[in-house]
């Protein structure tokens, strides 16, 4: 396994752990991680209820993703994002957010997990340091005009705010298309 994959896996584990902690607190549940098949990142269970969790990052840009991963990966030279002016960063991020979520909603490789455990949870760490309510407005605009062939594998989509270290917030614009 390459060094960057180790960092990504640790990040995904941390995101699943934070989500499970939040889910337990919010719904007075006792979910525990019982398996990490990858994909999905985790199978979680509370009593007789079993669900699954998938994580996908929404980075502001490829350059910002490279900056973050090169900084976090031991033995890798840090490649910082360039200084300068950035043209419409909220619009750029909104397009990337919708694209990563759309790809997950359309991905057929989650069908076996859904068949085995029901719909899963999609957790999307928001990796965008300039995130504001304006960013959210742009995300909703892009979402409303994007065609998504949702396979219905996810119960809900949650955003992990503040660069994936903040509160968990439901992406309210997502409504699953398939019946459970």
C-alpha positions in Angstrom: 0.0 0.0 0.0 1.5 3.4 -0.9 2.1 6.1 1.6 -0.7 8.3 0.4 -3.2 5.5 0.6 -2.3 5.0 4.2 -3.1 8.7 4.9 -6.3 8.5 3.0 -7.4 5.4 4.9 -6.6 7.1 8.2 -8.6 10.1 7.1 -11.6 7.9 6.1 -11.4 6.0 9.4 -11.5 9.3 11.3 -14.4 10.6 9.3 -16.4 7.3 9.9 -15.5 7.5 13.6 -16.7 11.1 13.9 -19.9 10.3 11.9 -20.7 7.3 14.2 -20.1 9.4 17.3 -22.4 12.1 15.9 -25.1 9.5 14.8 -25.1 7.9 18.3 -25.4 11.2 20.0 -28.1 12.6 17.6 -30.3 9.5 17.6 -29.4 7.9 20.9 -28.1 4.9 19.2 -25.1 2.6 19.9 -23.6 2.1 16.5 -20.2 0.4 16.4 -17.9 -0.2 13.4 -18.1 -4.0 12.8 -16.2 -4.3 9.5 -14.1 -2.2 7.1 -14.5 -3.8 3.7 -13.6 -0.8 1.6 -15.9 -0.2 -0.2 -17.8 0.8 1.7 -15.5 2.3 4.3 -17.5 0.7 7.2 -20.3 -1.5 8.2 -21.9 -0.2 11.4 -24.3 -2.0 13.8 -26.5 -0.9 16.6 -28.5 -3.7 18.2 -30.2 -5.5 15.3 -29.8 -2.5 12.9 -26.9 -2.7 10.4 -26.0 0.1 8.0 -22.9 1.1 6.0 -20.9 4.3 5.5 -19.0 5.6 2.5 -16.7 8.7 2.6 -15.8 10.9 -0.3 -13.9 14.2 0.0 -15.1 17.4 -1.8 -11.9 19.4 -2.4 -11.9 22.9 -3.6 -9.5 22.0 -6.4 -7.0 19.5 -7.5 -4.2 21.9 -6.4 -5.7 22.2 -3.0 -6.0 18.4 -2.7 -2.4 18.0 -3.7 -1.4 20.6 -1.1 -3.3 18.8 1.7 -2.1 15.2 0.8 1.5 16.2 0.1 1.6 18.0 3.5 0.1 15.0 5.4 2.1 12.3 3.7 5.4 11.4 5.4 8.4 11.4 3.0 6.5 13.4 0.3 7.6 16.9 -0.6 4.9 19.4 0.3 3.4 21.1 -2.9 1.6 24.2 -1.6 -1.3 25.7 -3.6 -0.1 28.7 -5.6 -0.5 32.2 -4.3 -2.6 34.5 -6.3 -6.1 35.4 -7.3 -8.7 32.7 -7.6 -11.6 33.2 -9.9 -15.0 32.4 -8.4 -13.8 29.8 -5.8 -17.4 29.2 -4.5 -18.6 28.3 -8.0 -15.6 26.1 -8.6 -16.1 24.3 -5.3 -19.9 23.9 -5.9 -19.2 22.1 -9.2 -16.7 19.8 -7.6 -19.0 19.0 -4.6 -21.9 18.1 -6.9 -19.7 16.0 -9.1 -18.2 13.9 -6.3 -21.7 13.3 -4.8 -23.2 12.6 -8.2 -20.5 10.0 -8.9 -21.2 8.2 -5.6 -25.0 8.2 -6.1 -24.6 6.7 -9.6 -22.0 4.1 -8.6 -23.2 0.5 -9.1 -20.6 -1.1 -6.9 -22.7 0.0 -3.9 -25.7 -2.1 -4.9 -24.4 -5.3 -3.1 -24.0 -3.3 0.1 -27.5 -1.8 -0.2 -28.9 -5.3 -0.9 -27.2 -6.7 2.2 -27.7 -3.8 4.7 -30.2 -1.4 3.2 -29.3 2.1 2.2 -26.1 3.5 3.5 -24.8 6.9 4.6 -22.6 9.1 2.4 -20.3 11.4 4.4 -18.6 14.2 2.5 -15.9 16.1 4.2 -15.9 19.7 2.9 -12.3 20.4 2.1 -12.7 24.0 1.3 -11.1 26.7 3.6 -13.3 29.5 2.1 -16.6 27.8 2.9 -19.5 30.3 3.8 -23.2 30.5 3.3 -22.4 31.8 -0.2 -20.7 28.5 -1.0 -23.8 26.7 0.1 -26.0 28.8 -2.1 -23.7 28.0 -5.1 -23.9 24.3 -4.2 -27.7 24.4 -4.2 -27.8 26.2 -7.5 -25.5 23.6 -9.2 -27.4 20.7 -7.6 -30.7 22.0 -8.9 -29.6 22.0 -12.5 -27.6 18.7 -12.5 -29.0 15.5 -13.8 -28.2 12.6 -11.4 -29.1 9.0 -12.1 -29.4 8.1 -8.4 -29.4 4.4 -7.8 -31.0 4.9 -4.4 -28.1 3.3 -2.4 -27.9 6.1 0.2 -30.4 7.0 2.9 -28.9 10.4 3.2 -25.8 12.5 2.4 -24.0 14.3 5.3 -21.3 17.0 5.1 -18.5 17.1 7.5 -17.8 20.8 7.8 -14.7 22.9 8.6 -12.2 20.8 6.5 -13.7 17.6 7.8 -13.1 18.4 11.4 -16.3 20.2 12.3 -20.0 19.5 12.8 -21.9 17.0 10.7 -24.7 18.5 8.7 -27.2 16.8 6.5 -27.2 17.8 2.8 -30.8 18.7 2.7 -31.1 19.0 -1.1 -30.6 15.2 -1.4 -33.7 13.1 -1.5 -33.2 9.4 -2.3 -35.0 8.1 -5.3 -35.5 4.5 -4.5 -37.9 3.1 -1.9 -36.5 1.1 1.0 
